[in-house]
Amino acid sequence: MIEAGMPGSSVDVDGDGTHFEAVIVSSEFNGKTLLERHQLVYKVLGDAMKERIHALSLKTYTPEQREKIK
């Protein structure tokens, strides 16, 4: 779902069906604050945040940031 809304992103999601942890790597995060990054992801998820997702933990990185922490 996130990859469809953020073309070119890389997404790893783990969860139990209602509680999720997502690691998202996208060049769309360049120049954005952590809050802006999370807002972008929430916008992509839309109504799923209200209806299907009870809790979501996000880690958001630009491709360059992700390379540095590998």
N, CA, C, O and CB atoms as a CASP TS submission, in Angstrom:
PFRMAT TS
TARGET T0000
AUTHOR 0000-0000-0000
METHOD Language model
MODEL 1
PARENT N/A
ATOM      1  N   MET     1       0.829  -1.191   0.000  1.00  0.00           N
ATOM      2  CA  MET     1       0.000   0.000   0.000  1.00  0.00           C
ATOM      3  C   MET     1       0.877   1.260   0.000  1.00  0.00           C
ATOM      4  O   MET     1       0.635   2.196  -0.762  1.00  0.00           O
ATOM      5  CB  MET     1      -0.945  -0.004   1.217  1.00  0.00           C
ATOM      6  N   ILE     2       1.905   1.266   0.872  1.00  0.00           N
ATOM      7  CA  ILE     2       2.794   2.433   0.942  1.00  0.00           C
ATOM      8  C   ILE     2       3.586   2.554  -0.349  1.00  0.00           C
ATOM      9  O   ILE     2       3.740   3.651  -0.886  1.00  0.00           O
ATOM     10  CB  ILE     2       3.753   2.330   2.157  1.00  0.00           C
ATOM     11  N   GLU     3       4.089   1.435  -0.848  1.00  0.00           N
ATOM     12  CA  GLU     3       4.877   1.470  -2.081  1.00  0.00           C
ATOM     13  C   GLU     3       4.051   1.978  -3.257  1.00  0.00           C
ATOM     14  O   GLU     3       4.578   2.665  -4.132  1.00  0.00           O
ATOM     15  CB  GLU     3       5.428   0.081  -2.395  1.00  0.00           C
ATOM     16  N   ALA     4       2.762   1.648  -3.285  1.00  0.00           N
ATOM     17  CA  ALA     4       1.891   2.119  -4.360  1.00  0.00           C
ATOM     18  C   ALA     4       1.709   3.631  -4.287  1.00  0.00           C
ATOM     19  O   ALA     4       1.630   4.305  -5.313  1.00  0.00           O
ATOM     20  CB  ALA     4       0.527   1.417  -4.293  1.00  0.00           C
ATOM     21  N   GLY     5       1.642   4.157  -3.064  1.00  0.00           N
ATOM     22  CA  GLY     5       1.433   5.591  -2.879  1.00  0.00           C
ATOM     23  C   GLY     5       2.703   6.401  -2.911  1.00  0.00           C
ATOM     24  O   GLY     5       2.669   7.625  -3.045  1.00  0.00           O
ATOM     25  N   MET     6       3.843   5.708  -2.785  1.00  0.00           N
ATOM     26  CA  MET     6       5.140   6.381  -2.816  1.00  0.00           C
ATOM     27  C   MET     6       6.032   5.627  -3.790  1.00  0.00           C
ATOM     28  O   MET     6       6.920   4.884  -3.373  1.00  0.00           O
ATOM     29  CB  MET     6       5.791   6.451  -1.387  1.00  0.00           C
ATOM     30  N   PRO     7       5.798   5.814  -5.096  1.00  0.00           N
ATOM     31  CA  PRO     7       6.582   5.079  -6.095  1.00  0.00           C
ATOM     32  C   PRO     7       8.083   5.264  -5.889  1.00  0.00           C
ATOM     33  O   PRO     7       8.561   6.362  -5.605  1.00  0.00           O
ATOM     34  CB  PRO     7       6.197   5.530  -7.502  1.00  0.00           C
ATOM     35  N   GLY     8       8.804   4.166  -6.038  1.00  0.00           N
ATOM     36  CA  GLY     8      10.253   4.201  -5.879  1.00  0.00           C
ATOM     37  C   GLY     8      10.719   3.967  -4.461  1.00  0.00           C
ATOM     38  O   GLY     8      11.920   3.900  -4.198  1.00  0.00           O
ATOM     39  N   SER     9       9.770   3.843  -3.542  1.00  0.00           N
ATOM     40  CA  SER     9      10.152   3.623  -2.147  1.00  0.00           C
ATOM     41  C   SER     9      10.425   2.141  -1.890  1.00  0.00           C
ATOM     42  O   SER     9      10.001   1.269  -2.648  1.00  0.00           O
ATOM     43  CB  SER     9       9.050   4.133  -1.198  1.00  0.00           C
ATOM     44  N   SER    10      11.141   1.889  -0.809  1.00  0.00           N
ATOM     45  CA  SER    10      11.377   0.535  -0.337  1.00  0.00           C
ATOM     46  C   SER    10      10.725   0.428   1.031  1.00  0.00           C
ATOM     47  O   SER    10      10.970   1.264   1.901  1.00  0.00           O
ATOM     48  CB  SER    10      12.914   0.191  -0.280  1.00  0.00           C
ATOM     49  N   VAL    11       9.895  -0.593   1.232  1.00  0.00           N
ATOM     50  CA  VAL    11       9.120  -0.696   2.468  1.00  0.00           C
ATOM     51  C   VAL    11       9.241  -2.104   3.032  1.00  0.00           C
ATOM     52  O   VAL    11       9.042  -3.093   2.326  1.00  0.00           O
ATOM     53  CB  VAL    11       7.635  -0.335   2.222  1.00  0.00           C
ATOM     54  N   ASP    12       9.570  -2.176   4.312  1.00  0.00           N
ATOM     55  CA  ASP    12       9.549  -3.442   5.049  1.00  0.00           C
ATOM     56  C   ASP    12       8.542  -3.277   6.178  1.00  0.00           C
ATOM     57  O   ASP    12       8.668  -2.367   6.999  1.00  0.00           O
ATOM     58  CB  ASP    12      10.986  -3.833   5.601  1.00  0.00           C
ATOM     59  N   VAL    13       7.549  -4.151   6.221  1.00  0.00           N
ATOM     60  CA  VAL    13       6.505  -4.063   7.241  1.00  0.00           C
ATOM     61  C   VAL    13       6.430  -5.376   7.996  1.00  0.00           C
ATOM     62  O   VAL    13       6.461  -6.458   7.408  1.00  0.00           O
ATOM     63  CB  VAL    13       5.134  -3.717   6.610  1.00  0.00           C
ATOM     64  N   ASP    14       6.330  -5.258   9.302  1.00  0.00           N
ATOM     65  CA  ASP    14       6.119  -6.427  10.149  1.00  0.00           C
ATOM     66  C   ASP    14       4.936  -6.106  11.050  1.00  0.00           C
ATOM     67  O   ASP    14       4.764  -4.962  11.470  1.00  0.00           O
ATOM     68  CB  ASP    14       7.411  -6.790  10.987  1.00  0.00           C
ATOM     69  N   GLY    15       4.123  -7.108  11.347  1.00  0.00           N
ATOM     70  CA  GLY    15       2.990  -6.832  12.213  1.00  0.00           C
ATOM     71  C   GLY    15       2.092  -8.024  12.399  1.00  0.00           C
ATOM     72  O   GLY    15       2.297  -9.081  11.803  1.00  0.00           O
ATOM     73  N   ASP    16       1.083  -7.836  13.245  1.00  0.00           N
ATOM     74  CA  ASP    16       0.168  -8.921  13.582  1.00  0.00           C
ATOM     75  C   ASP    16      -1.223  -8.759  12.970  1.00  0.00           C
ATOM     76  O   ASP    16      -2.144  -9.500  13.315  1.00  0.00           O
ATOM     77  CB  ASP    16       0.046  -9.026  15.070  1.00  0.00           C
ATOM     78  N   GLY    17      -1.372  -7.817  12.088  1.00  0.00           N
ATOM     79  CA  GLY    17      -2.670  -7.592  11.465  1.00  0.00           C
ATOM     80  C   GLY    17      -3.325  -6.290  11.878  1.00  0.00           C
ATOM     81  O   GLY    17      -4.149  -5.749  11.141  1.00  0.00           O
ATOM     82  N   THR    18      -2.969  -5.781  13.049  1.00  0.00           N
ATOM     83  CA  THR    18      -3.485  -4.476  13.483  1.00  0.00           C
ATOM     84  C   THR    18      -2.373  -3.573  14.013  1.00  0.00           C
ATOM     85  O   THR    18      -2.488  -2.349  13.960  1.00  0.00           O
ATOM     86  CB  THR    18      -4.555  -4.663  14.560  1.00  0.00           C
ATOM     87  N   HIS    19      -1.290  -4.179  14.529  1.00  0.00           N
ATOM     88  CA  HIS    19      -0.127  -3.432  15.021  1.00  0.00           C
ATOM     89  C   HIS    19       1.030  -3.678  14.054  1.00  0.00           C
ATOM     90  O   HIS    19       1.377  -4.821  13.754  1.00  0.00           O
ATOM     91  CB  HIS    19       0.259  -3.861  16.493  1.00  0.00           C
ATOM     92  N   PHE    20       1.623  -2.575  13.569  1.00  0.00           N
ATOM     93  CA  PHE    20       2.646  -2.729  12.542  1.00  0.00           C
ATOM     94  C   PHE    20       3.882  -1.901  12.861  1.00  0.00           C
ATOM     95  O   PHE    20       3.818  -0.881  13.548  1.00  0.00           O
ATOM     96  CB  PHE    20       2.092  -2.334  11.182  1.00  0.00           C
ATOM     97  N   GLU    21       5.013  -2.377  12.336  1.00  0.00           N
ATOM     98  CA  GLU    21       6.263  -1.626  12.342  1.00  0.00           C
ATOM     99  C   GLU    21       6.707  -1.543  10.889  1.00  0.00           C
ATOM    100  O   GLU    21       6.789  -2.562  10.203  1.00  0.00           O
ATOM    101  CB  GLU    21       7.370  -2.304  13.264  1.00  0.00           C
ATOM    102  N   ALA    22       6.990  -0.344  10.423  1.00  0.00           N
ATOM    103  CA  ALA    22       7.383  -0.161   9.026  1.00  0.00           C
ATOM    104  C   ALA    22       8.685   0.614   8.939  1.00  0.00           C
ATOM    105  O   ALA    22       8.882   1.618   9.623  1.00  0.00           O
ATOM    106  CB  ALA    22       6.282   0.564   8.242  1.00  0.00           C
ATOM    107  N   VAL    23       9.568   0.124   8.082  1.00  0.00           N
ATOM    108  CA  VAL    23      10.794   0.832   7.734  1.00  0.00           C
ATOM    109  C   VAL    23      10.643   1.242   6.273  1.00  0.00           C
ATOM    110  O   VAL    23      10.493   0.400   5.387  1.00  0.00           O
ATOM    111  CB  VAL    23      12.092  -0.061   7.972  1.00  0.00           C
ATOM    112  N   ILE    24      10.685   2.545   6.044  1.00  0.00           N
ATOM    113  CA  ILE    24      10.428   3.069   4.706  1.00  0.00           C
ATOM    114  C   ILE    24      11.626   3.893   4.248  1.00  0.00           C
ATOM    115  O   ILE    24      12.096   4.783   4.957  1.00  0.00           O
ATOM    116  CB  ILE    24       9.134   3.924   4.683  1.00  0.00           C
ATOM    117  N   VAL    25      12.101   3.583   3.068  1.00  0.00           N
ATOM    118  CA  VAL    25      13.203   4.328   2.467  1.00  0.00           C
ATOM    119  C   VAL    25      12.682   4.968   1.191  1.00  0.00           C
ATOM    120  O   VAL    25      12.175   4.288   0.299  1.00  0.00           O
ATOM    121  CB  VAL    25      14.442   3.403   2.177  1.00  0.00           C
ATOM    122  N   SER    26      12.816   6.295   1.118  1.00  0.00           N
ATOM    123  CA  SER    26      12.293   7.001  -0.054  1.00  0.00           C
ATOM    124  C   SER    26      13.036   8.308  -0.259  1.00  0.00           C
ATOM    125  O   SER    26      13.368   9.007   0.698  1.00  0.00           O
ATOM    126  CB  SER    26      10.787   7.266   0.096  1.00  0.00           C
ATOM    127  N   SER    27      13.288   8.625  -1.504  1.00  0.00           N
ATOM    128  CA  SER    27      13.899   9.926  -1.818  1.00  0.00           C
ATOM    129  C   SER    27      12.907  11.054  -1.579  1.00  0.00           C
ATOM    130  O   SER    27      13.306  12.216  -1.503  1.00  0.00           O
ATOM    131  CB  SER    27      14.395   9.959  -3.280  1.00  0.00           C
ATOM    132  N   GLU    28      11.619  10.734  -1.460  1.00  0.00           N
ATOM    133  CA  GLU    28      10.600  11.756  -1.148  1.00  0.00           C
ATOM    134  C   GLU    28      10.826  12.358   0.234  1.00  0.00           C
ATOM    135  O   GLU    28      10.285  13.423   0.531  1.00  0.00           O
ATOM    136  CB  GLU    28       9.187  11.150  -1.226  1.00  0.00           C
ATOM    137  N   PHE    29      11.611  11.702   1.087  1.00  0.00           N
ATOM    138  CA  PHE    29      11.862  12.213   2.435  1.00  0.00           C
ATOM    139  C   PHE    29      12.976  13.267   2.462  1.00  0.00           C
ATOM    140  O   PHE    29      13.186  13.918   3.485  1.00  0.00           O
ATOM    141  CB  PHE    29      12.222  11.062   3.363  1.00  0.00           C
ATOM    142  N   ASN    30      13.685  13.435   1.346  1.00  0.00           N
ATOM    143  CA  ASN    30      14.758  14.433   1.306  1.00  0.00           C
ATOM    144  C   ASN    30      14.219  15.809   1.674  1.00  0.00           C
ATOM    145  O   ASN    30      13.224  16.268   1.114  1.00  0.00           O
ATOM    146  CB  ASN    30      15.413  14.473  -0.088  1.00  0.00           C
ATOM    147  N   GLY    31      14.886  16.458   2.619  1.00  0.00           N
ATOM    148  CA  GLY    31      14.524  17.816   3.015  1.00  0.00           C
ATOM    149  C   GLY    31      13.315  17.922   3.915  1.00  0.00           C
ATOM    150  O   GLY    31      12.909  19.029   4.268  1.00  0.00           O
ATOM    151  N   LYS    32      12.725  16.798   4.296  1.00  0.00           N
ATOM    152  CA  LYS    32      11.531  16.813   5.152  1.00  0.00           C
ATOM    153  C   LYS    32      11.907  16.488   6.594  1.00  0.00           C
ATOM    154  O   LYS    32      12.826  15.710   6.850  1.00  0.00           O
ATOM    155  CB  LYS    32      10.474  15.807   4.635  1.00  0.00           C
ATOM    156  N   THR    33      11.180  17.097   7.533  1.00  0.00           N
ATOM    157  CA  THR    33      11.361  16.780   8.944  1.00  0.00           C
ATOM    158  C   THR    33      10.755  15.413   9.229  1.00  0.00           C
ATOM    159  O   THR    33      10.036  14.856   8.399  1.00  0.00           O
ATOM    160  CB  THR    33      10.719  17.867   9.848  1.00  0.00           C
ATOM    161  N   LEU    34      11.050  14.882  10.401  1.00  0.00           N
ATOM    162  CA  LEU    34      10.483  13.597  10.792  1.00  0.00           C
ATOM    163  C   LEU    34       8.955  13.658  10.774  1.00  0.00           C
ATOM    164  O   LEU    34       8.297  12.735  10.292  1.00  0.00           O
ATOM    165  CB  LEU    34      10.987  13.189  12.189  1.00  0.00           C
ATOM    166  N   LEU    35       8.398  14.745  11.298  1.00  0.00           N
ATOM    167  CA  LEU    35       6.944  14.913  11.309  1.00  0.00           C
ATOM    168  C   LEU    35       6.385  14.939   9.889  1.00  0.00           C
ATOM    169  O   LEU    35       5.369  14.303   9.610  1.00  0.00           O
ATOM    170  CB  LEU    35       6.559  16.201  12.050  1.00  0.00           C
ATOM    171  N   GLU    36       7.035  15.662   9.003  1.00  0.00           N
ATOM    172  CA  GLU    36       6.564  15.728   7.608  1.00  0.00           C
ATOM    173  C   GLU    36       6.645  14.366   6.930  1.00  0.00           C
ATOM    174  O   GLU    36       5.786  14.019   6.120  1.00  0.00           O
ATOM    175  CB  GLU    36       7.386  16.753   6.812  1.00  0.00           C
ATOM    176  N   ARG    37       7.662  13.608   7.257  1.00  0.00           N
ATOM    177  CA  ARG    37       7.790  12.254   6.689  1.00  0.00           C
ATOM    178  C   ARG    37       6.639  11.369   7.152  1.00  0.00           C
ATOM    179  O   ARG    37       6.026  10.655   6.359  1.00  0.00           O
ATOM    180  CB  ARG    37       9.144  11.618   7.089  1.00  0.00           C
ATOM    181  N   HIS    38       6.362  11.428   8.431  1.00  0.00           N
ATOM    182  CA  HIS    38       5.274  10.598   8.972  1.00  0.00           C
ATOM    183  C   HIS    38       3.928  11.039   8.416  1.00  0.00           C
ATOM    184  O   HIS    38       3.071  10.203   8.127  1.00  0.00           O
ATOM    185  CB  HIS    38       5.254  10.665  10.511  1.00  0.00           C
ATOM    186  N   GLN    39       3.736  12.339   8.266  1.00  0.00           N
ATOM    187  CA  GLN    39       2.493  12.841   7.691  1.00  0.00           C
ATOM    188  C   GLN    39       2.326  12.356   6.256  1.00  0.00           C
ATOM    189  O   GLN    39       1.214  12.043   5.832  1.00  0.00           O
ATOM    190  CB  GLN    39       2.460  14.372   7.741  1.00  0.00           C
ATOM    191  N   LEU    40       3.411  12.295   5.518  1.00  0.00           N
ATOM    192  CA  LEU    40       3.363  11.793   4.142  1.00  0.00           C
ATOM    193  C   LEU    40       2.907  10.338   4.121  1.00  0.00           C
ATOM    194  O   LEU    40       2.072   9.956   3.302  1.00  0.00           O
ATOM    195  CB  LEU    40       4.743  11.930   3.465  1.00  0.00           C
ATOM    196  N   VAL    41       3.456   9.535   5.019  1.00  0.00           N
ATOM    197  CA  VAL    41       3.073   8.115   5.079  1.00  0.00           C
ATOM    198  C   VAL    41       1.607   7.983   5.511  1.00  0.00           C
ATOM    199  O   VAL    41       0.859   7.198   4.928  1.00  0.00           O
ATOM    200  CB  VAL    41       4.000   7.334   6.062  1.00  0.00           C
ATOM    201  N   TYR    42       1.200   8.739   6.516  1.00  0.00           N
ATOM    202  CA  TYR    42      -0.193   8.670   6.974  1.00  0.00           C
ATOM    203  C   TYR    42      -1.152   9.066   5.862  1.00  0.00           C
ATOM    204  O   TYR    42      -2.226   8.481   5.725  1.00  0.00           O
ATOM    205  CB  TYR    42      -0.404   9.574   8.196  1.00  0.00           C
ATOM    206  N   LYS    43      -0.764  10.062   5.067  1.00  0.00           N
ATOM    207  CA  LYS    43      -1.607  10.492   3.946  1.00  0.00           C
ATOM    208  C   LYS    43      -1.766   9.354   2.937  1.00  0.00           C
ATOM    209  O   LYS    43      -2.858   9.126   2.416  1.00  0.00           O
ATOM    210  CB  LYS    43      -1.004  11.743   3.256  1.00  0.00           C
ATOM    211  N   VAL    44      -0.687   8.653   2.668  1.00  0.00           N
ATOM    212  CA  VAL    44      -0.742   7.518   1.736  1.00  0.00           C
ATOM    213  C   VAL    44      -1.657   6.422   2.287  1.00  0.00           C
ATOM    214  O   VAL    44      -2.412   5.809   1.533  1.00  0.00           O
ATOM    215  CB  VAL    44       0.681   6.952   1.478  1.00  0.00           C
ATOM    216  N   LEU    45      -1.592   6.174   3.585  1.00  0.00           N
ATOM    217  CA  LEU    45      -2.401   5.113   4.191  1.00  0.00           C
ATOM    218  C   LEU    45      -3.878   5.504   4.286  1.00  0.00           C
ATOM    219  O   LEU    45      -4.748   4.634   4.303  1.00  0.00           O
ATOM    220  CB  LEU    45      -1.865   4.774   5.581  1.00  0.00           C
ATOM    221  N   GLY    46      -4.160   6.780   4.347  1.00  0.00           N
ATOM    222  CA  GLY    46      -5.535   7.278   4.329  1.00  0.00           C
ATOM    223  C   GLY    46      -6.429   6.625   5.372  1.00  0.00           C
ATOM    224  O   GLY    46      -6.078   6.554   6.550  1.00  0.00           O
ATOM    225  N   ASP    47      -7.583   6.150   4.929  1.00  0.00           N
ATOM    226  CA  ASP    47      -8.581   5.575   5.835  1.00  0.00           C
ATOM    227  C   ASP    47      -8.127   4.291   6.506  1.00  0.00           C
ATOM    228  O   ASP    47      -8.697   3.896   7.523  1.00  0.00           O
ATOM    229  CB  ASP    47      -9.846   5.312   5.087  1.00  0.00           C
ATOM    230  N   ALA    48      -7.107   3.627   5.958  1.00  0.00           N
ATOM    231  CA  ALA    48      -6.600   2.406   6.605  1.00  0.00           C
ATOM    232  C   ALA    48      -6.113   2.713   8.015  1.00  0.00           C
ATOM    233  O   ALA    48      -6.175   1.853   8.893  1.00  0.00           O
ATOM    234  CB  ALA    48      -5.457   1.778   5.772  1.00  0.00           C
ATOM    235  N   MET    49      -5.623   3.943   8.242  1.00  0.00           N
ATOM    236  CA  MET    49      -5.172   4.325   9.587  1.00  0.00           C
ATOM    237  C   MET    49      -6.337   4.366  10.568  1.00  0.00           C
ATOM    238  O   MET    49      -6.144   4.158  11.766  1.00  0.00           O
ATOM    239  CB  MET    49      -4.473   5.691   9.551  1.00  0.00           C
ATOM    240  N   LYS    50      -7.526   4.629  10.079  1.00  0.00           N
ATOM    241  CA  LYS    50      -8.702   4.703  10.952  1.00  0.00           C
ATOM    242  C   LYS    50      -9.389   3.354  11.080  1.00  0.00           C
ATOM    243  O   LYS    50      -9.955   3.032  12.125  1.00  0.00           O
ATOM    244  CB  LYS    50      -9.690   5.737  10.422  1.00  0.00           C
ATOM    245  N   GLU    51      -9.337   2.573  10.020  1.00  0.00           N
ATOM    246  CA  GLU    51     -10.163   1.378   9.954  1.00  0.00           C
ATOM    247  C   GLU    51      -9.433   0.064  10.235  1.00  0.00           C
ATOM    248  O   GLU    51      -9.984  -0.828  10.882  1.00  0.00           O
ATOM    249  CB  GLU    51     -10.782   1.302   8.624  1.00  0.00           C
ATOM    250  N   ARG    52      -8.195  -0.057   9.751  1.00  0.00           N
ATOM    251  CA  ARG    52      -7.523  -1.361   9.829  1.00  0.00           C
ATOM    252  C   ARG    52      -6.254  -1.371  10.678  1.00  0.00           C
ATOM    253  O   ARG    52      -5.805  -2.431  11.113  1.00  0.00           O
ATOM    254  CB  ARG    52      -7.182  -1.823   8.454  1.00  0.00           C
ATOM    255  N   ILE    53      -5.678  -0.195  10.915  1.00  0.00           N
ATOM    256  CA  ILE    53      -4.406  -0.136  11.627  1.00  0.00           C
ATOM    257  C   ILE    53      -4.636   0.461  13.004  1.00  0.00           C
ATOM    258  O   ILE    53      -5.089   1.598  13.133  1.00  0.00           O
ATOM    259  CB  ILE    53      -3.358   0.690  10.837  1.00  0.00           C
ATOM    260  N   HIS    54      -4.318  -0.317  14.031  1.00  0.00           N
ATOM    261  CA  HIS    54      -4.491   0.163  15.402  1.00  0.00           C
ATOM    262  C   HIS    54      -3.257   0.930  15.864  1.00  0.00           C
ATOM    263  O   HIS    54      -3.372   1.956  16.535  1.00  0.00           O
ATOM    264  CB  HIS    54      -4.772  -1.011  16.353  1.00  0.00           C
ATOM    265  N   ALA    55      -2.081   0.431  15.504  1.00  0.00           N
ATOM    266  CA  ALA    55      -0.833   1.081  15.909  1.00  0.00           C
ATOM    267  C   ALA    55       0.196   0.913  14.799  1.00  0.00           C
ATOM    268  O   ALA    55       0.288  -0.134  14.159  1.00  0.00           O
ATOM    269  CB  ALA    55      -0.299   0.491  17.250  1.00  0.00           C
ATOM    270  N   LEU    56       0.961   1.972  14.593  1.00  0.00           N
ATOM    271  CA  LEU    56       1.973   1.943  13.540  1.00  0.00           C
ATOM    272  C   LEU    56       3.231   2.645  14.032  1.00  0.00           C
ATOM    273  O   LEU    56       3.194   3.813  14.417  1.00  0.00           O
ATOM    274  CB  LEU    56       1.447   2.608  12.242  1.00  0.00           C
ATOM    275  N   SER    57       4.335   1.922  14.015  1.00  0.00           N
ATOM    276  CA  SER    57       5.643   2.486  14.340  1.00  0.00           C
ATOM    277  C   SER    57       6.371   2.698  13.025  1.00  0.00           C
ATOM    278  O   SER    57       6.470   1.781  12.210  1.00  0.00           O
ATOM    279  CB  SER    57       6.465   1.552  15.313  1.00  0.00           C
ATOM    280  N   LEU    58       6.882   3.911  12.816  1.00  0.00           N
ATOM    281  CA  LEU    58       7.543   4.232  11.554  1.00  0.00           C
ATOM    282  C   LEU    58       9.012   4.560  11.760  1.00  0.00           C
ATOM    283  O   LEU    58       9.390   5.252  12.706  1.00  0.00           O
ATOM    284  CB  LEU    58       6.844   5.397  10.873  1.00  0.00           C
ATOM    285  N   LYS    59       9.823   4.051  10.857  1.00  0.00           N
ATOM    286  CA  LYS    59      11.206   4.491  10.714  1.00  0.00           C
ATOM    287  C   LYS    59      11.324   4.921   9.267  1.00  0.00           C
ATOM    288  O   LYS    59      11.106   4.125   8.353  1.00  0.00           O
ATOM    289  CB  LYS    59      12.263   3.353  11.099  1.00  0.00           C
ATOM    290  N   THR    60      11.671   6.189   9.060  1.00  0.00           N
ATOM    291  CA  THR    60      11.709   6.734   7.704  1.00  0.00           C
ATOM    292  C   THR    60      13.108   7.244   7.398  1.00  0.00           C
ATOM    293  O   THR    60      13.706   7.975   8.187  1.00  0.00           O
ATOM    294  CB  THR    60      10.668   7.866   7.532  1.00  0.00           C
ATOM    295  N   TYR    61      13.611   6.851   6.251  1.00  0.00           N
ATOM    296  CA  TYR    61      14.967   7.219   5.848  1.00  0.00           C
ATOM    297  C   TYR    61      14.994   7.636   4.380  1.00  0.00           C
ATOM    298  O   TYR    61      14.207   7.164   3.559  1.00  0.00           O
ATOM    299  CB  TYR    61      15.940   6.050   6.088  1.00  0.00           C
ATOM    300  N   THR    62      15.934   8.543   4.080  1.00  0.00           N
ATOM    301  CA  THR    62      16.265   8.768   2.677  1.00  0.00           C
ATOM    302  C   THR    62      17.206   7.626   2.281  1.00  0.00           C
ATOM    303  O   THR    62      17.775   6.977   3.158  1.00  0.00           O
ATOM    304  CB  THR    62      16.930  10.206   2.439  1.00  0.00           C
ATOM    305  N   PRO    63      17.378   7.373   1.008  1.00  0.00           N
ATOM    306  CA  PRO    63      18.310   6.309   0.596  1.00  0.00           C
ATOM    307  C   PRO    63      19.719   6.535   1.146  1.00  0.00           C
ATOM    308  O   PRO    63      20.396   5.575   1.513  1.00  0.00           O
ATOM    309  CB  PRO    63      18.364   6.219  -0.931  1.00  0.00           C
ATOM    310  N   GLU    64      20.163   7.769   1.206  1.00  0.00           N
ATOM    311  CA  GLU    64      21.501   8.074   1.720  1.00  0.00           C
ATOM    312  C   GLU    64      21.595   7.771   3.219  1.00  0.00           C
ATOM    313  O   GLU    64      22.599   7.221   3.672  1.00  0.00           O
ATOM    314  CB  GLU    64      21.853   9.550   1.454  1.00  0.00           C
ATOM    315  N   GLN    65      20.578   8.119   3.983  1.00  0.00           N
ATOM    316  CA  GLN    65      20.564   7.827   5.422  1.00  0.00           C
ATOM    317  C   GLN    65      20.589   6.322   5.661  1.00  0.00           C
ATOM    318  O   GLN    65      21.293   5.841   6.549  1.00  0.00           O
ATOM    319  CB  GLN    65      19.320   8.451   6.092  1.00  0.00           C
ATOM    320  N   ARG    66      19.833   5.592   4.882  1.00  0.00           N
ATOM    321  CA  ARG    66      19.769   4.135   5.048  1.00  0.00           C
ATOM    322  C   ARG    66      21.117   3.495   4.768  1.00  0.00           C
ATOM    323  O   ARG    66      21.518   2.562   5.464  1.00  0.00           O
ATOM    324  CB  ARG    66      18.705   3.534   4.125  1.00  0.00           C
ATOM    325  N   GLU    67      21.817   3.986   3.759  1.00  0.00           N
ATOM    326  CA  GLU    67      23.143   3.448   3.439  1.00  0.00           C
ATOM    327  C   GLU    67      24.118   3.664   4.593  1.00  0.00           C
ATOM    328  O   GLU    67      24.954   2.803   4.868  1.00  0.00           O
ATOM    329  CB  GLU    67      23.691   4.099   2.162  1.00  0.00           C
ATOM    330  N   LYS    68      24.015   4.805   5.266  1.00  0.00           N
ATOM    331  CA  LYS    68      24.936   5.126   6.345  1.00  0.00           C
ATOM    332  C   LYS    68      24.754   4.228   7.568  1.00  0.00           C
ATOM    333  O   LYS    68      25.719   3.960   8.283  1.00  0.00           O
ATOM    334  CB  LYS    68      24.765   6.566   6.744  1.00  0.00           C
ATOM    335  N   ILE    69      23.537   3.764   7.816  1.00  0.00           N
ATOM    336  CA  ILE    69      23.286   2.961   9.014  1.00  0.00           C
ATOM    337  C   ILE    69      23.375   1.461   8.762  1.00  0.00           C
ATOM    338  O   ILE    69      23.241   0.673   9.699  1.00  0.00           O
ATOM    339  CB  ILE    69      21.931   3.290   9.569  1.00  0.00           C
ATOM    340  N   LYS    70      23.594   1.057   7.534  1.00  0.00           N
ATOM    341  CA  LYS    70      23.723  -0.381   7.238  1.00  0.00           C
ATOM    342  C   LYS    70      24.985  -0.943   7.839  1.00  0.00           C
ATOM    343  O   LYS    70      25.262  -2.133   7.695  1.00  0.00           O
ATOM    344  CB  LYS    70      23.716  -0.632   5.728  1.00  0.00           C
TER
END
